[in-house]
Amino acid sequence: MADEILTLKEVASYLKVAEKTAYRLAAEGKLPGFKVGGGWRFRQEDIVHWIEAQKVEKQ
């Protein structure tokens, strides 16, 4: 599957942040995600693009 879906725990691990931080970013709309049955899910491709956008903003 080319467009992998990640859980909150997986995204937190991928970004090397606490789950609480990833949850807060998602809840504030700063991290691109969507809810399924009350739990957050993220497209890996969206997370990669989000990381690139963060790098551009900081320059």
TIKOL-173434 format. One record per residue: residue in three letters; z, x, y of N, C-alpha, C in turn. Coordinates in pm, whole numbers, plus 50000, padded with zeros to 5 digits. Layout:
N
ALAZXYZXYZXY/...
! end
This chain:
59
MET500005008549882500005000050000500005009050124/ALA498985007450207498815016250323499825013250433/ASP500215000650446501114996750554502494993650498/GLU503265004050477504575002650413505584995950505/ILE506394987250448507464980350520508774987350489/LEU509524990450594510794997650580511964988450617/THR513094990950555514334983750589515014990950705/LEU516034984650758516814990750866517415003950821/LYS517935004250700518555016450646517515027650636/GLU516315024250589515255034250575514795039450711/VAL514685030450810514275034650945515345043651006/ALA516605039950990517695048251042517635062250981/SER517405062950852517305075850784516085083650835/TYR514965076750849513725082950895513895088751036/LEU514595081251123514815085751261516025094851275/LYS516785096251166517995104551165519015099551269/VAL519215086351268520225080051354521095071051267/ALA522215066751321523095057651248522415043951236/GLU522735036851129522185023351110522525014451229/LYS523725016051282524165008151397523245010651517/THR522835022951537521935026351648520565020051627/ALA520035021051506518735015051475518794999951494/TYR519884993751450520064979351466520074975451614/ARG520834982951694520914980151837519554981251904/LEU518814991851872517484993751930516544982251892/ALA516624977951767515784966751722516184953751791/ALA517484951251798517984938951859517654938352008/GLU517604949652074517274950252216515764950052240/GLY514984950152132513524949952145512914963452177/LYS513704973952165513224987452195512544993852075/LEU512874989451958512294994551833511464983351773/PRO510184985751743509314975051695509664970651553/GLY510144958451540510504953151409510464938051409/PHE510754932351294510784917851279511834914351176/LYS512294902051183513334897651090512734889750976/VAL513254892350857512894884850737514204880750671/GLY514444867850666515674863050603516934868750664/GLY516924871250792518114876350859518224891550861/GLY517354898450790517384913050787516184918950860/TRP516384930250924515304936750997514344943950903/ARG513054943250936512004950550865511104957050968/PHE510504968250929509684976051021508444981050948/ARG507304980351016506084986450961506145001250992/GLN505935009550891506015023950910505045028551019/GLU503855022751021502855026251121503365023551263/ASP504065012251281504625008951412505685019051454/ILE506485023651359507535033351390506915046651432/VAL505865050751362505185063251397504605062251539/HIS503975050951572503435049151707504545048851811/TRP505675042651776506815042051868507335056151898/ILE507415064551796507865078351814506925085651909/GLU505615084151888504625090651975504765085752119/ALA505005072852138505175067252272506415072852340/GLN507475075052261508715080752317508475094952365/LYS507665102452292507375116152332506575116452462/VAL505645107052478504825106452599505675102552719/GLU506585092852702507445088152812508325099252865/LYS508765108252780509705118852819509025130152897/GLN507705130352898506995141352965506815138553112/
! end
